[in-house]
Amino acid sequence: MDSYIGSYGYTIHKKYISSEQVKKITSDLTVKPNIHNGMPSQSVTSFPVYRESSSKYYVPKFYGIEHFGSVQTRLKENSLANDLLFVGSLREYQNTIVDKYINIAHNGQDIGGGGLLEIDTGLGKTVIAINIIAKLKVKTLIVVHKEFLLNQWIERLNEFTPAAKIGRIQGKIMDTEGKDVVIAMLQSISMKDYNPDIFKQFGLMVIDEVHHMGAEVFSNALSKVVTKYTLGLSATMNRKDGLAKVFKMFLGPIIHTEKRELSMNQVNVRCLQYFTRDEEFNETSYDYRGKTQYSKMISKLCSYNHRSEYILRYICELLREDPKQQIMILAHNKCLLKYFYDSIVSRNIANQSVGYYVGGMKESDLKISEKKTIVIATYSMASEGLDIKTLTTLVLATPKTDVVQAVGRILRVKHANPLVIDVIDSHEIFKRQFSQRKRFYKSQEYGISFISSNLGSFDKKHWQTKMYKDVESKQRDKNTVNCERKTSATYNAPPELLKILNTPVNMYDDDDDALNSYLNTDEECHIEV
């Protein structure tokens, strides 16, 4: 078939393939994201991840190998003139990952010399990648999507390969000549038209936070840069829109997954269940198709000061418990972050030791914020690359389904009592999101406890620990709640909420509606746990 792997990818001559094969290429490589979070269906369009000329198709390297077989490569290794000396040592599991990747890169003809490393936050994926760069001994392009990640890579390269000459591709900056490692901004490669010959000098491409590469705009970079070796890094390769398959076709399959041992951190999750009688706040917004308007609902939470004050009260409680802890508050919208920041400063909370950690800030300002008692950040900044080893407590001030990477920010160094504060709202869409978070907490064996805003205080006696399913009793009744736990205790609610009801029922671990209906009522009840 006279195919080969070149600087445009896996190259196939049109005259050597059948009409059925052409149909398969165009069908397989025209992708469309799944709809999620109420995204309007008309806003979702398909896009191609292949290119063609009058005589050839250019398809992703690993797709071509899988469907059309192994072929010769015309890509150069572009070895470095001088060896890069790696200064430092790896842990045993890190050495295992490096050895596995190097073996595949050199000998894995079937998968094309590369793949993806799925490594939990805090387990050293950056230092693993730098060790791989030093061992492959080829000129390397590292692609990142945020400037603070670019600066972070420069710091780590200087630390572990001090002899490396480091260049940059960003906007009009094209500093590649005579460099061992070049760090490029993903947005620049995706959207700017650089001379394609620039990318022929690289033997290895490393993409940090590779899960972003499934998006239409960013996937353009994968067509522009084709190297003999490929390496994708992320704590999670999943994408809600189903487009993880895109970067896997270009970069290779997952070749190693390294998860944090459950026993490494005894994380406690404290869930603040927020309720209000405000009917307008409690309403769910729908579009004309009857779908929940997720962004509008998030904005409602962020602008509701009564809710924000409840969270601030608990932050003050946390600081009374342990003034030495470092707290990160996460939210979607900057308006809520500003409310927190202004309130903390004006009320002299934490001696006004508070700093922003949001997009667009200078590296020097981010460094200053890293030393504050309270760090106020967006989810997007905290989900990837953030490396503040002193963080001990995380406050999830607005709801999010996937908090794996965010929680990882308090696990980078083993602390005595890492703590997650999870605010649960009463709207159905947000309760469903909490169910997803709760599954993650349970899978990691985190301790989970609950308290309701209706109780009026954060006294320890008001907290309920995680409930376990009562598998023996089959009776259910909606008048009282009877739970079975690993330990026995008596729950004492304030007098105004207590009333003894006569008929016992069971509450099951996943029966969120039953729990919420209790916590949202003014009726008194007695709970036996």
Buried (B, 14 or more C-beta within 10 A) or exposed (E): EEBBBBBBBBBBEBEEBEEEBBEEBEEBBEBEBEBEBBBEEEEEEEBBBBBBEEEBBBBBBBBBBBBBEBBEBEBBBBEBEEEBEBEEEBEEBBEEBBEBBBEBBEEBEEBBBBBBBBBBBBBBBBBBBBBBBBBBBBBBBBBBBBBBBBBBBBEBBEEBBEEBBBBBBBEEEBBBEEBBBBBBBBBBBBEBEBEEEBBBBBBBBBBBBBBBBBBBEBBBBBBBBBBBBBBBBBBBBEBEBBBBBBBBBBBBBBBBEBEBEEEEBBBBBBBBBBBBEEEEBBEEBEEEEEBBBBBEBBBBBBBBEEBBEBBBEBBBEBBEEBEEBBBBBBBBBBEBBBBBBEBBEEEEBBEEBBBBBBEEBEEEBBEEBBEBBBBBBBBEBBBBBBBBEBBBBBBBBBBBBBBBBBBBBBBBEEBEEBBBBBBBBBBEBBBEBBEEBBEBBEEBEBEBBBBBBBBEEBEEEBBBBBBEEBEEEEEEEEEBBBBBEEEEEEBEBBEEBEEEBEEBBBBBBEBBEBBBEBBBEEEBBBBEB
